[in-house]
Amino acid sequence: MVILLEIPRPRPFGELPGHARDELVLAAARSVWRANAGLLALIDTVDRSMSYLDDGHTCTRSWLQAVLNSSRADAQQLLTAVRLCRELPALGDAVDDGRIGASQLAELGLLRRNPRCRGQLPLSDVLLTDLACSLDFDHFQKACAQWMAMADPDGTHRDHEAAHDRRGVSASIVGTDFQLRAHGGNIDGAAMLEILDHVTDAEFQADWAALVAEHGPNPPAAMLRRTASQRRFDALRKLFEAGAAALLPTPARAPHVDFVIDLATFETTMRRIAGLAVDEPDLDTVLHRHSETGSGVPVDPLEIVYAAIMGRVRRVVLDSAGIVVDAGRTRRLFTKTVAELIRSLQHSCTWPGCGIPSRRSQLDHATPWTQTGGETSTANAGILCDHHNQFKNHGFHTWRDATGGWHTIRPDGTEIAPRPTPRAEPPPRAE
């Protein structure tokens, strides 16, 4: 076998337009992925033949560690990828074609490491391969987590319980440093993070107001007096002080945690609690399943059902693309309730590669309100951070396809970071 890797280096690369630049980088990455597929094929041959025994190695992983001079974790990740491609033919073909990168393979490797899920992976070979090729990584990661929760509901529940049982805090002063570490269940963590984020945002607003007062409107964010990490620490200190003094003021909108769960998962969980028979989940419906906080933290469905029994439930109807029912065209601004729902289902800015949380971003009309089709509805509602929202004034636009995926288009009509397998054609753009 001959593995050739040739990556063109056009000059001057920095002067290329966005779509040409991105296409060259993606082509180079796919060349690397195809070369990696060749490496996986070589390792597969050794793993099947066990020829590593000739040199006294006890297993394929230890042979890889020796030959590649790698860490145990990196060798195991390579071996997991080899066995994934062997057991999932559709995935193996996509890897050979250079359509799947290392991040997606590593995420699928986590599913294979769960012995209760491993046997079900071949049944979802085509589904998971398609999701790996078509979804952006954050959504693919969430889809994998949801797939695991559906394939192993009991194990997922045990993992959540174990995390809660292991909860604890350690605090120490080492030299001039104070170190604090807390760990526990993700539901408690989500609630605590919501409060910490709320106070941290208030610290940011205070810094920004001081900067604007000193330097005028639109100053560079780099001039802020504190870094994001410093503001977060100061926010935590204020929470400690306020809690000790029992003087934490009630904000206009008290921090709270939203839970998002689909009806099928909710009803199945209710049947489990009642001891009734439960059908095996249809793993092909993974993209339509939800069991998470409003910020996207996966949550045990049992905890959400208990919260619903003890607390308040807000019923929301979604279509097959995950879009909430229409809020009407009579308003230009989204109502508070609709805004909360949109932020619960879209957890960050939809611009490719941007991870700014939705709570720090703006609700945006994908089709402008002043144009035909620009109604104030959840189908036309996107999330854009302040920085990327400005780009819509310079010829960029976004649109949402029939599966709920977002696409960002440059002024020249090319798409930023398109998925390898387009899932729909963009609608005609009103001029």
C-alpha positions as CSV (number, residue, x, y, z in Angstrom):
1,M,0.0,0.0,0.0
2,V,1.3,3.5,-0.9
3,I,-0.1,6.5,1.0
4,L,0.4,9.8,-0.8
5,L,-0.2,13.1,0.8
6,E,0.0,16.2,-1.3
7,I,-1.2,19.5,0.0
8,P,-1.0,22.5,-2.4
9,R,0.4,25.7,-1.1
10,P,-0.9,28.5,-3.3
11,R,0.7,31.9,-3.0
12,P,-0.3,34.4,-1.9
13,F,-2.8,32.3,0.1
14,G,-3.8,35.2,2.4
15,E,-5.2,37.1,-0.6
16,L,-7.7,34.5,-1.7
17,P,-11.4,35.2,-1.2
18,G,-13.2,33.4,1.7
19,H,-14.7,30.5,-0.3
20,A,-11.4,29.7,-2.1
21,R,-9.4,29.9,1.1
22,D,-11.8,27.6,2.9
23,E,-12.0,25.1,0.1
24,L,-8.3,24.7,0.0
25,V,-8.0,24.2,3.7
26,L,-10.8,21.7,3.7
27,A,-9.3,19.9,0.7
28,A,-6.0,19.7,2.7
29,A,-7.8,18.4,5.8
30,R,-9.5,15.7,3.7
31,S,-6.1,14.7,2.3
32,V,-4.9,14.2,5.9
33,W,-8.1,12.3,6.7
34,R,-7.6,10.0,3.7
35,A,-4.0,9.4,4.7
36,N,-5.2,8.6,8.2
37,A,-7.6,6.1,6.7
38,G,-4.6,4.4,5.1
39,L,-2.9,4.3,8.5
40,L,-6.0,2.8,10.0
41,A,-6.1,0.1,7.3
42,L,-2.5,-0.9,8.1
43,I,-3.3,-1.1,11.8
44,D,-6.4,-3.2,11.0
45,T,-4.3,-5.7,9.2
46,V,-1.9,-6.1,12.2
47,D,-4.9,-6.2,14.6
48,R,-6.5,-9.0,12.6
49,S,-3.4,-11.1,12.1
50,M,-1.9,-10.5,15.6
51,S,1.5,-10.3,13.9
52,Y,2.6,-8.0,16.8
53,L,3.1,-11.2,18.8
54,D,6.3,-11.8,16.8
55,D,8.0,-9.0,18.7
56,G,6.7,-9.9,22.1
57,H,3.9,-7.3,22.2
58,T,0.9,-8.5,24.2
59,C,-1.8,-6.5,22.3
60,T,-2.3,-4.2,19.4
61,R,-2.4,-1.2,21.7
62,S,1.0,-1.8,23.2
63,W,2.4,-2.4,19.8
64,L,1.1,1.0,18.6
65,Q,2.5,2.7,21.7
66,A,5.9,1.3,20.9
67,V,5.9,1.8,17.1
68,L,4.4,5.3,17.2
69,N,6.1,6.4,20.4
70,S,2.6,7.6,21.5
71,S,0.7,7.8,24.7
72,R,-1.5,4.9,25.8
73,A,-4.6,7.1,25.3
74,D,-3.6,8.1,21.7
75,A,-2.8,4.5,20.8
76,Q,-6.1,3.3,22.2
77,Q,-8.0,6.0,20.3
78,L,-6.4,4.9,17.1
79,L,-7.3,1.2,17.8
80,T,-10.9,2.2,18.6
81,A,-11.1,4.0,15.3
82,V,-9.8,0.9,13.5
83,R,-12.4,-1.4,15.1
84,L,-15.2,1.1,14.5
85,C,-14.4,1.3,10.8
86,R,-14.3,-2.5,10.7
87,E,-17.6,-3.0,12.5
88,L,-19.5,-0.1,10.7
89,P,-19.0,-0.5,6.9
90,A,-20.7,2.8,6.0
91,L,-18.5,4.7,8.5
92,G,-15.4,3.0,7.1
93,D,-16.3,4.1,3.5
94,A,-16.8,7.7,4.7
95,V,-13.5,7.6,6.5
96,D,-11.8,6.2,3.4
97,D,-13.3,9.1,1.3
98,G,-12.0,11.7,3.7
99,R,-15.5,12.8,4.7
100,I,-15.1,12.3,8.5
101,G,-12.5,13.8,10.7
102,A,-10.8,12.8,13.9
103,S,-13.3,14.7,16.1
104,Q,-16.2,12.7,14.8
105,L,-14.3,9.4,15.1
106,A,-13.4,10.1,18.7
107,E,-17.0,10.9,19.5
108,L,-18.2,7.6,18.0
109,G,-15.4,5.9,19.9
110,L,-17.0,7.0,23.1
111,L,-20.2,5.2,22.1
112,R,-18.2,2.0,21.4
113,R,-16.5,2.2,24.8
114,N,-19.9,1.7,26.4
115,P,-20.3,-2.1,26.4
116,R,-24.1,-1.8,26.6
117,C,-24.2,0.3,23.4
118,R,-21.6,-1.5,21.4
119,G,-23.8,-4.2,20.0
120,Q,-26.4,-1.6,18.8
121,L,-23.9,0.5,16.9
122,P,-24.1,-1.6,13.6
123,L,-27.8,-1.1,13.6
124,S,-27.3,2.7,13.4
125,D,-24.2,2.6,11.1
126,V,-25.8,4.5,8.2
127,L,-27.6,6.9,10.6
128,L,-24.6,7.8,12.6
129,T,-22.4,8.1,9.5
130,D,-24.8,10.5,7.9
131,L,-25.0,12.6,11.1
132,A,-21.2,12.7,11.3
133,C,-21.0,14.0,7.7
134,S,-23.9,16.4,7.7
135,L,-24.1,18.0,11.2
136,D,-21.7,20.6,12.7
137,F,-19.6,19.0,15.5
138,D,-21.5,20.5,18.4
139,H,-24.8,19.2,17.2
140,F,-23.3,15.8,16.3
141,Q,-21.9,15.5,19.8
142,K,-25.3,16.2,21.3
143,A,-26.9,13.7,18.9
144,C,-24.4,11.0,20.0
145,A,-25.2,11.8,23.7
146,Q,-28.9,11.4,22.9
147,W,-28.3,8.2,21.0
148,M,-26.4,6.7,24.0
149,A,-29.2,7.8,26.4
150,M,-31.8,6.1,24.1
151,A,-29.6,2.9,23.6
152,D,-28.8,2.6,27.3
153,P,-31.4,4.4,29.4
154,D,-30.6,2.5,32.6
155,G,-26.9,3.1,32.3
156,T,-27.4,6.8,31.7
157,H,-29.5,7.0,34.8
158,R,-26.8,5.2,36.8
159,D,-24.1,7.5,35.5
160,H,-26.2,10.6,36.6
161,E,-26.8,9.1,40.1
162,A,-23.1,8.2,40.5
163,A,-22.1,11.7,39.5
164,H,-24.5,13.1,42.2
165,D,-23.2,10.6,44.8
166,R,-19.6,11.6,44.1
167,R,-20.3,15.3,44.6
168,G,-17.8,17.3,46.7
169,V,-15.7,20.5,47.0
170,S,-12.1,20.9,47.8
171,A,-10.5,24.3,48.5
172,S,-6.9,25.1,49.4
173,I,-4.4,27.9,49.4
174,V,-1.1,27.0,47.7
175,G,1.5,29.7,48.1
176,T,-0.1,32.8,46.7
177,D,-2.9,31.0,44.9
178,F,-6.4,30.0,46.1
179,Q,-7.7,26.9,44.4
180,L,-11.3,25.7,44.4
181,R,-12.6,22.6,42.8
182,A,-16.2,21.3,42.8
183,H,-17.8,18.3,41.2
184,G,-21.2,16.7,41.2
185,G,-24.3,15.9,39.2
186,N,-24.9,18.0,36.0
187,I,-28.4,19.1,37.1
188,D,-27.0,20.8,40.2
189,G,-24.1,22.0,38.1
190,A,-26.4,23.5,35.5
191,A,-28.3,25.4,38.2
192,M,-25.1,26.7,39.8
193,L,-23.7,27.7,36.4
194,E,-26.8,29.6,35.5
195,I,-26.5,31.7,38.7
196,L,-22.7,32.2,38.2
197,D,-23.3,33.2,34.5
198,H,-26.0,35.6,35.6
199,V,-23.6,37.4,38.0
200,T,-20.7,37.2,35.6
201,D,-22.8,38.9,32.9
202,A,-23.6,41.7,35.4
203,E,-19.8,42.1,35.9
204,F,-19.3,42.3,32.1
205,Q,-22.0,45.0,31.8
206,A,-20.4,47.0,34.5
207,D,-17.0,46.8,32.8
208,W,-18.4,47.7,29.4
209,A,-20.4,50.7,30.8
210,A,-17.2,52.0,32.4
211,L,-15.2,51.5,29.1
212,V,-17.9,53.3,27.0
213,A,-18.0,56.2,29.5
214,E,-14.3,56.7,29.2
215,H,-13.7,56.1,25.5
216,G,-17.1,56.6,23.8
217,P,-19.3,54.2,21.8
218,N,-17.9,51.0,20.2
219,P,-14.5,50.8,22.0
220,P,-12.3,47.7,21.4
221,A,-13.3,44.9,23.7
222,A,-9.5,44.3,24.4
223,M,-9.5,47.5,26.4
224,L,-11.8,46.0,29.1
225,R,-10.2,46.3,32.5
226,R,-10.7,42.7,33.4
227,T,-10.4,39.4,31.4
228,A,-13.4,37.1,31.2
229,S,-11.7,34.7,33.6
230,Q,-11.1,37.5,36.2
231,R,-14.7,38.6,35.9
232,R,-15.9,35.1,36.6
233,F,-13.7,34.8,39.7
234,D,-14.9,38.1,41.0
235,A,-18.5,37.1,40.3
236,L,-18.0,33.9,42.3
237,R,-16.5,35.9,45.2
238,K,-19.5,38.2,45.2
239,L,-21.8,35.2,45.4
240,F,-19.9,33.9,48.4
241,E,-20.0,37.3,50.1
242,A,-23.7,37.8,49.4
243,G,-24.6,34.3,50.5
244,A,-22.7,34.7,53.8
245,A,-24.4,38.0,54.4
246,A,-27.8,36.6,53.2
247,L,-28.2,39.8,51.2
248,L,-28.3,38.4,47.6
249,P,-30.7,40.7,45.8
250,T,-33.5,39.3,43.7
251,P,-32.8,40.2,40.1
252,A,-35.6,41.3,37.8
253,R,-35.6,37.8,36.3
254,A,-34.4,35.3,38.9
255,P,-31.9,32.7,37.5
256,H,-33.6,29.5,36.7
257,V,-33.0,26.3,34.7
258,D,-35.2,25.3,31.8
259,F,-35.5,21.6,31.0
260,V,-36.2,20.5,27.4
261,I,-37.7,17.1,26.7
262,D,-39.6,15.6,23.8
263,L,-43.0,14.0,24.3
264,A,-41.9,10.5,23.3
265,T,-39.1,10.5,25.9
266,F,-41.3,12.0,28.5
267,E,-44.1,9.4,28.0
268,T,-41.6,6.5,27.9
269,T,-40.0,7.7,31.2
270,M,-43.4,8.0,32.8
271,R,-44.1,4.4,31.8
272,R,-40.8,3.3,33.3
273,I,-41.6,5.0,36.6
274,A,-45.0,3.4,36.6
275,G,-43.5,0.0,36.0
276,L,-45.3,-0.4,32.6
277,A,-43.9,-2.1,29.5
278,V,-41.7,0.1,27.3
279,D,-41.0,-0.4,23.6
280,E,-37.4,-0.4,22.5
281,P,-36.6,3.2,21.3
282,D,-36.3,3.9,17.6
283,L,-32.7,5.1,17.4
284,D,-33.4,6.7,14.0
285,T,-35.4,9.4,15.8
286,V,-32.3,10.6,17.7
287,L,-32.4,14.1,16.2
288,H,-36.0,14.6,17.4
289,R,-35.2,13.5,21.0
290,H,-34.3,16.0,23.8
291,S,-33.4,15.5,27.4
292,E,-31.4,18.5,28.4
293,T,-31.3,21.9,30.1
294,G,-32.1,25.0,28.2
295,S,-28.3,25.6,27.7
296,G,-27.8,22.1,26.2
297,V,-26.5,20.1,29.2
298,P,-27.7,16.5,28.9
299,V,-30.0,15.5,31.8
300,D,-31.4,12.2,32.9
301,P,-35.0,12.1,31.7
302,L,-36.1,10.8,35.1
303,E,-34.9,14.0,36.7
304,I,-37.0,16.1,34.2
305,V,-40.1,14.0,34.9
306,Y,-39.6,14.4,38.7
307,A,-39.2,18.2,38.2
308,A,-42.4,18.3,36.1
309,I,-44.3,16.4,38.8
310,M,-43.1,18.7,41.5
311,G,-42.9,22.0,39.6
312,R,-44.3,23.8,36.6
313,V,-44.5,22.6,33.0
314,R,-44.5,24.7,29.9
315,R,-45.9,22.8,26.9
316,V,-44.2,23.7,23.5
317,V,-45.0,22.1,20.2
318,L,-42.1,21.5,17.7
319,D,-42.2,20.4,14.1
320,S,-39.9,17.8,12.6
321,A,-37.1,20.4,12.2
322,G,-37.3,21.4,15.8
323,I,-39.0,24.7,15.2
324,V,-41.5,26.0,17.8
325,V,-45.0,27.0,16.7
326,D,-45.4,30.4,15.1
327,A,-45.6,33.6,17.2
328,G,-47.3,35.7,14.5
329,R,-46.3,38.6,12.3
330,T,-48.0,41.4,14.2
331,R,-44.9,42.1,16.3
332,R,-41.4,43.0,15.2
333,L,-39.9,42.0,18.5
334,F,-40.0,38.5,19.9
335,T,-42.0,38.1,23.1
336,K,-40.2,37.2,26.3
337,T,-41.7,33.6,26.3
338,V,-40.8,33.0,22.7
339,A,-37.3,34.4,23.2
340,E,-36.8,32.0,26.1
341,L,-38.0,29.0,24.0
342,I,-35.7,29.9,21.1
343,R,-32.7,30.2,23.4
344,S,-33.6,26.9,25.0
345,L,-33.4,25.1,21.6
346,Q,-30.6,27.0,20.0
347,H,-27.8,27.2,22.6
348,S,-25.3,29.4,20.9
349,C,-24.7,31.8,18.0
350,T,-25.5,30.0,14.7
351,W,-22.5,31.5,12.9
352,P,-20.1,28.6,12.0
353,G,-17.4,28.1,14.6
354,C,-18.9,30.7,17.1
355,G,-19.7,29.3,20.5
356,I,-21.0,32.5,22.2
357,P,-24.0,31.3,24.4
358,S,-27.5,32.3,23.3
359,R,-28.0,34.1,26.6
360,R,-25.3,36.6,25.5
361,S,-26.5,36.7,21.9
362,Q,-29.4,38.4,20.1
363,L,-32.5,37.0,18.5
364,D,-32.3,37.6,14.8
365,H,-34.7,37.6,11.9
366,A,-33.1,35.3,9.3
367,T,-35.1,36.9,6.6
368,P,-35.2,40.6,7.6
369,W,-38.5,41.8,9.1
370,T,-38.8,44.4,6.4
371,Q,-38.8,41.8,3.6
372,T,-41.4,39.3,2.4
373,G,-41.3,36.2,4.5
374,G,-39.6,38.1,7.4
375,E,-42.3,37.3,10.0
376,T,-41.6,37.3,13.7
377,S,-41.8,33.5,14.0
378,T,-39.6,30.8,15.5
379,A,-39.2,29.4,12.0
380,N,-37.5,32.7,11.0
381,A,-35.7,33.2,14.3
382,G,-32.0,32.7,14.7
383,I,-29.4,33.4,17.3
384,L,-26.5,35.7,16.4
385,C,-23.9,37.2,18.8
386,D,-23.5,41.0,18.6
387,H,-20.3,40.6,16.5
388,H,-21.8,38.3,13.8
389,N,-25.1,40.2,13.7
390,Q,-23.2,43.1,12.3
391,F,-22.1,41.1,9.3
392,K,-25.7,41.0,8.1
393,N,-25.4,44.6,7.3
394,H,-22.5,43.8,4.9
395,G,-24.1,41.3,2.5
396,F,-24.0,38.1,4.6
397,H,-27.2,36.3,5.3
398,T,-28.4,33.1,7.1
399,W,-31.1,30.6,6.3
400,R,-32.5,27.5,7.9
401,D,-33.1,24.2,6.0
402,A,-36.0,21.8,6.3
403,T,-34.1,19.7,8.9
404,G,-33.4,22.7,11.2
405,G,-29.8,23.2,10.2
406,W,-28.5,26.7,9.8
407,H,-26.4,27.9,6.8
408,T,-24.4,31.2,6.5
409,I,-23.9,32.7,3.1
410,R,-21.2,35.2,2.0
411,P,-22.0,38.2,-0.2
412,D,-20.7,36.2,-3.2
413,G,-23.2,33.5,-2.7
414,T,-20.8,30.8,-1.3
415,E,-21.5,29.2,2.1
416,I,-19.2,29.4,5.1
417,A,-18.1,26.0,6.3
418,P,-20.7,24.0,4.3
419,R,-21.4,20.4,5.5
420,P,-19.8,17.8,3.2
421,T,-23.3,16.5,2.3
422,P,-25.7,19.5,1.7
423,R,-29.2,18.6,3.1
424,A,-31.3,21.2,1.2
425,E,-31.2,24.0,-1.3
426,P,-31.3,27.6,0.0
427,P,-34.5,29.5,-0.7
428,P,-34.4,32.4,-3.2
429,R,-33.2,35.6,-1.5
430,A,-35.4,38.6,-1.6
431,E,-33.6,41.7,-3.0
